[in-house]
């Protein structure tokens, strides 16, 4: 095989992967013009306005919460000195391990009328039912709070990196002018960090749009709950796809606004570091305030719900970890492992193919293949089930006519459809990690391999993969955990009588058996700690580099 033919093989493989992973989005876009009958008009007349308003209000609430929590803690841990700063620096990302729907179940169990908080309040005061007011956690405001508590680390991580990367010269000029930490923060650091803050906020809001478990359990009507109701309640694929297209439009607007914010930034950091960071030293009540400000999101976003889950898990330990539970664990682990390994293989093909043949077409195809992470799982699931069901029905009808044989469901309602949805959604996670690893390998290594007579595949197998072991392991772990936590796509596409830990926790919470969700929920949280630990190690290394 000639060099040109080999490059053609890699390019064709990349285009094929991009077309397959882009299929769900193309299906959703294509259904925009498909008539949905009276169902769409019914949605417009009754609930569509509620979906739009509630989705916008939810995004607004999450934006406020993540900005206050993420930017504030990032500034304190990166630019100030106070007791516990080193601990908070990495511990503030722990809420990333807690899926929003799990924290919603936990706080509902703690704060409802029969929960420990209100029960203790009544014991202390002697009040009875109706004697006092207590905030309703199962509300739009409650959903925004739950999401903000687990999504603020997106803003925290990017804001912290931006603050640490700012020119010391600029910050020193602000100090020379007599500006304290507050004035320096608002007049200098915040404008410089704006692109990073907007990027983190965009990620948090995209996760907000993708959420189903929290808003469904709290009874908040958003696009994700509307898609489920339209699909399962009204049994109308076209209307569900059109709602999905509207939700996809929200995502595209977010991405466009983030790109515009970056392109129109008027602040540029051109300075370099020549010395360690001169942090503001906080003492007295200022140090106490900083500790409380950093401790609050950590406690509410991770320590309190994780502690409650642990208490529930110990309380119901007897009989909870039976054969059915371990079957759930096995299903979840096997599904996540298969999806993660296939995603890694595809990411290697995409990343290495782009390295071999970085033309505009190949680069564009790689970008298309990585767009799925921005698309909510609900949208991807609808985009998968429609063409798969069409294929199954068409093939079954033809086989019945031709051979009087029914083929049944070959794609839809199988694990193949579910894994395909996972790959579409999470391929970008593996791809970004693999591309970052490949970027650290010098082109001279490829040239050395070719000089030894290796073909491109041999160069990848014998040279690159051994050098990429750390990146490959990270990619597998990240996709594995994301699949383990995914709820809406699994709910829609899972085969009959097939459950995962996430689905089981959802079912138990829907039955108001909140304490019984603990074993499944705690297992998901413990798995979610793996990428958080990797991030924590990275933060610790960067801190040591700053102080070196």
Buried (B, 14 or more C-beta within 10 A) or exposed (E): EEEEEBBEBBBEBBBEBBEBBBBBBEBBBBBBEEEBEEBBEBBEEEBBEEBBEBBEBBBEBBBEBBBBBBBBBBBBBBBBBBEBBBBBBBBBBBBBBBBBBBBBBBBBBBBBEEBEBBEEEBEEEEEEEEEEEEEEBBEBBBBBBBBBBBBBBBBBBBBBBBBBBBBBBBBEBBBEEEBEBEEBBEEBBBEBBBBBBBBBBBBBBBBBBBBBBBBBBBEBBBBBBBBBBBBEEBEBBBBBBBBBBBBBEBBEEBBEBBEEBEEEEEEEEEBEEEEEBEBBEBEEEBBEEBBEBBBEBBBBBBBBBBEBBEBBBEEBEEEBEEEEBEEBBEBBBEBBBBBBBBBBEBBBBBBBBBBBBEEEEBEEBBBBBBBBBBBBBBBBBBBBBBBBBBEBEEBBEEBEEEEEEEBEBBBBBBBBBBBBBBBBBBBBBBBBBBBBBBEEBEEEEBEEBBEEEBEBEEBBEEBBBEBBEEBBEBBBBBBBBBBBBBBBBBBBBBBEEBBBBBBBBBBBBEEEEBBBBBBBBBBBBEBBBBBBBBBBEEBEEBBEEEEE
